[in-house]
């Protein structure tokens, strides 16, 4: 089935295109890379594999009270968290006001008190001098050229570390096509979190999800029974991804972090 363009606009910040391909609606920022996708018949689910992988955070922090999203896109992660954790308070920071408007208009991002959308720079938001801590921080900030400039600043991940609660989990989506950029970003995350970092390549995609925490005990996932209950609640297959995560990080000698 051919993709049909349902919206196209251009500003100084770039091109935005939204297409429908049967039951799938997708968001593009002036390139072939999908920034977000939604199944029209099941808008609360996570359609893209990398977003499903980012939800491994919930295997380590299954009762988040609040969350911070850097990069909104179509709002898939915000909708998913709000749907499954109705009481969670979400701050979603998005650089482009037009992206926020289109997330509401075309991707069903709800207007509610639990989801606080902030139009602005993610780095500047993180660098605010306050005592706010988050149980989940999800970073998925891209433009048509790749990772957004706000994420490339030297202190970005140090600010993430400061804003992450003791029992919190950071998940960041990285593209691996530019190995030099990927290696540099990973080194910054390692330095900010003193090595408490796990990586997870996304199957059949050029993405790697990086998880980080402030305390090694965070990476002790629940029992197999607890994970199974979480899978049923979320409608996600977490167990296979957890096994893959452990296998991929054997070289880090972090086996003692898992149960």
N, C-alpha and C positions, 0 to 999 in steps of 0.2 A: 504494500500500500504506500502511496506517495504522501510525503509530508505536505501539509497545507499550512501556509503562513496565516496565522490569525492576528498577529500584531507585529509591526516593525516600526521602530523609531530610532532617531539619531540625535544625540546631543554632543556637547563638547567632550563629554566623558566617554563617548563611544556609541556603538550600535547595539540595540537590543532587538532580538527576534524571538518570537514565540510561535511554535508550530504544533500542529496536531497530526499524529500518525496513528489513525485508528483510535484506540482508547488511550494513547499515550500523548500527553502534552509536555513539551520540552522548552527550555529556556537556553538561548545562546547569546553570547556577547561578541558578536562580530567574527566568529570563527566556527569551525566544525565541532569544537569541544562542547559537549552538553554541560551546562552549569547546573541544571536541575531538571528533573522529570517527575511527572505525576500521572498515575493511572486515574482517569476520569471517573471510572466506576468504583474506585476505592481510594479516595484522595488522602486518607490518613495514613496509608501505608508508605513504606520507603521503596521506591522503584529502583534506584541505582545501587549497585553492589557496594560502592565505596561508602555510601551513607549507612547501609546496613552494617558494614564493618565498623564504622565509627561508634555504633551503638554497643560494641563490646565494652565500652565504658561502663555500661549498666551491669555487667557481670561483676564489676569491682565496686561500684557504688550504685546499689539497687534502690536506694531511697533518697534520691536527691531532693533537697528542699528548694534549690535555686540553680539556675544555669545561665551562662553567658555564651552567646553566639557571636563570633566575629565573622561577618559575612552572612547575609540572609539568603541571597538567591531567590528561588521560588518559595522558600519558607518550609521546605520538606521536614527538616529536623525540628523546627519550632512547632509545626503542626503535630508531628509524631509525639514529641515529649508532652505537649499540652493534652493530647488525646489520652495518653496512657498514664500521665501523672497530672490530673486536673488541678492540683493544688500547687504545682511547681511555679515559682516566679521566674520568668525568663526575661533577660535583657538581650535584645538582638540589635547589634550595631551594624549598620550598612552604610557605606560611603555615598551611595547614590539614592536620591529621593525617588527617582523614577522606578528603581528596582522595588522599593517598598510599595509604591502604589500598584505596580503590576502584580506583585505577590498577593495583594489583597484582591485585585480585580480578576486575575486569571488563574490563580493557584489556590484560592480559598483560604488564604491566611486569615484567621479570625481576628476581628476587632474585639479585644477583651482586656480586662485589667491584668490578667496573668502574663500577657505578652507585651512587653514594653519595647517598642521599636525606636531606636535612636539613629537619626541620620547624622553620620559623622565618621571621623577617622578612628579605627579600632585602636591604634597605638595611643592616640590622645585620650581615648576613653579609659584605657588600662592605666595610663600614667597619672590619672587623677589621684589626688592625695586624700584617700578616705579609707575606712576600715572594712569595706565590703569584701566578703569572701564568697567564693562560688564552689558548689559541690561538683559541678560539671562546667568545663570550658571547652567549647567546640570551635575550632578555627577552620574555616573553609572560605578563604578570601582570595578570589581570583578575578582577573580581567581577561581581555582578549589576548594579552601577551603572556599570561601565566600568573604566577603568584603576585598578589597586590603589593604595592610598594610599602604599605603600612606594616606588613609582616616582615619585611626585609631589614627593618631598623635593628641596630645592635641590641638594644635593651628590650625589644618586644617580648621575648620569652622570659626575661627576668621579671617583667611586669606580670606576665601570666603566672609565674611561680608565686609571686607575692599575693596575687588575687585568688589563688587556689586554696581551698580549705585543706586542713590536715588530712582529711579522708577523701579529698576530691581527686578527680581524674581529668587530665587534659587530653583531648584528641585533636590531632591536626591532620588535614589532608594535604599531602605533598605530591607533586608531579615528579616523576623520576626520569623524564626524557632528557633533561639537562643534568647529567651526573654531577657536574661541578657545583651547580646551584643546590642540588639535593644534599650533597655532602657538606656544603657550607652551612645550610640550614640545620641539618641534623647535628652538626657540631655545636651550633648555638644552643639547641635544645638540651643537648647533653651537658653543656656547661651550666646552664641555668638550673637544671634539676639534678646536678651532681651525679649523673649517670643512671638515675632511676627512670629509665626510658626503655620502651619496647617498640619494635617496629613490626608491621604487618603488611606485606604486599597484597594488593587487591587482585584477585584472580582475573586474568584476561584483560587487565587494564593497566595503564601507565601510572597508577596511583600507589602510594604507600601511606598507610595510616600510622602515625606515631602517637603512642600513648606515654604520658609522663605523670608522675605523682611526687608528692612531697615526703612520703613515708613508705618504706618498702612493704609494710603490712597491707597497704592498699591493694597490692597486686595478688593478694590471696583471694581467689574467687570463691564463691559459695560452694556448698556441697553439690553433687550431681543432682540430687533431688531438688535443691533450691534453684539450680540453673534450669532444670526441666520446667519447673513452675514459672520461672521468668520467661522462658521461651513461649510457653502457652499464653502467658499474659500479653507478650509483645507481638506474637506471631512471627518471630524470627528464629532461625536456626543458629543458636549461639555456640552449642557444644562443638560442632566441627570447626568453627572459627577459633575457639579457645584451644583446641588441640593443635591447630595450625600455628597459632601464636606461640605456644610453648615450644613447638618444634623449631620454628624459625629463630627463636631467641636462645637456643641452647648454648651457642657460643659465648653468650654474655655471662654464663655461669650464674644465671638467675633462677635456676630450678627451685631453689629453696623459697622463692616468692610465691610459688603456686602450690595449691593443694589438690 
